[in-house]
């Protein structure tokens, strides 16, 4: 198993989809969010629209993840559930 990535469940209410994704632990949350949003635009044939004010939220705590924190500096781990809204 690759120790540089974790598997998370990402829910996106705006398009009513959920994805299981591997995300790198050494990247900033903002970088990961931007990459995921760009991929979502392609995957959904532009049904997903990138907005400046979207954030990752913990489904357990409701915490907003700081875009300047690296993934490894958060409470995210394998099996974490997050929301993009």
C-alpha positions in Angstrom: 0.0 0.0 0.0 1.2 3.5 -0.9 1.8 5.5 2.3 1.8 8.8 0.4 -1.9 8.7 -0.3 -5.1 8.1 1.7 -8.5 6.9 0.5 -11.4 9.3 1.2 -15.1 9.3 0.4 -16.0 12.7 -1.3 -19.6 13.8 -1.5 -20.6 16.6 -3.8 -24.2 17.7 -3.1 -24.4 20.1 -6.0 -24.2 17.2 -8.5 -25.5 14.6 -6.1 -22.5 12.3 -6.5 -20.1 10.5 -4.2 -16.6 9.3 -5.2 -13.9 7.3 -3.5 -10.6 9.0 -4.1 -7.0 8.6 -3.3 -5.5 12.0 -2.3 -1.8 12.7 -1.7 -0.9 13.5 2.0 1.9 15.9 1.1 -0.1 18.4 -0.9 -2.1 21.4 0.4 -5.8 21.0 0.8 -6.3 23.9 -1.7 -4.2 22.2 -4.3 -6.1 18.9 -3.9 -9.4 20.8 -4.0 -8.4 22.6 -7.2 -7.3 19.3 -8.9 -10.5 17.5 -7.9 -12.7 20.4 -9.1 -10.9 20.5 -12.5 -11.5 16.7 -12.9 -15.1 17.1 -11.9 -15.7 19.6 -14.7 -14.5 17.0 -17.2 -16.1 14.0 -15.6 -19.5 15.7 -15.5 -19.4 17.3 -18.9 -19.4 20.7 -17.3 -22.4 20.0 -15.0 -20.0 20.8 -12.1 -19.2 24.5 -11.9 -16.1 25.6 -10.1 -16.8 28.4 -7.5 -14.3 30.4 -5.5 -16.1 29.8 -2.2 -16.2 25.9 -2.1 -14.4 24.1 0.7 -13.9 20.6 2.0 -15.9 19.9 5.2 -15.6 17.0 7.5 -18.9 15.0 7.7 -18.1 14.0 11.3 -17.3 17.4 12.8 -18.5 19.9 10.2 -15.0 21.4 10.3 -13.9 23.4 7.2 -10.4 22.3 6.1 -7.9 25.1 5.8 -6.7 25.4 2.1 -3.2 26.2 3.3 -2.8 23.0 5.4 -1.3 19.9 4.0 -3.5 16.8 4.1 -1.1 15.2 6.6 -1.6 18.1 9.0 -5.3 17.5 9.2 -7.4 14.8 10.8 -7.9 13.2 7.4 -7.0 9.5 7.2 -8.0 6.4 5.2 -11.8 6.1 5.3 -12.5 9.7 6.1 -15.7 11.2 4.6 -15.6 14.7 3.3 -18.0 17.0 1.5 -17.2 19.5 -1.2 -19.5 22.5 -1.1 
